[in-house]
Amino acid sequence: MLSHQQLSRIIIIGFMVLVGYALAKAFYHNSVLGIILGLTSLGAGIYFLHLLVKAREEMEAEERA
């Protein structure tokens, strides 16, 4: 079985790979809308990772207190 952390990493990496593929296809087909949507998805993924790290730090700080 995979641990929770490994499963989370696999899902995040899979999401980033799919976004990268979508961006590559959008650039290949010169699709402005595809590029905008791909960059938006990439930004949302990065923001999610930022919030995830922030939430973990807060949980660890609460456990210490």
PENORHU-V933058 format. One record per pair of residues at least 24 apart in sequence whose ideal C-beta (glycine too) atoms are under 7 Angstrom apart, sorted by the first residue. I is the first residue (numbers start at 1). J is the second residue. D is the distance in whole Angstrom. If there is no record, write none. Layout:
BEGIN
((I | J | D) (I | J | D))
END
This chain:
BEGIN
((12 | 49 | 7) (15 | 45 | 6) (16 | 45 | 6) (19 | 45 | 6))
END
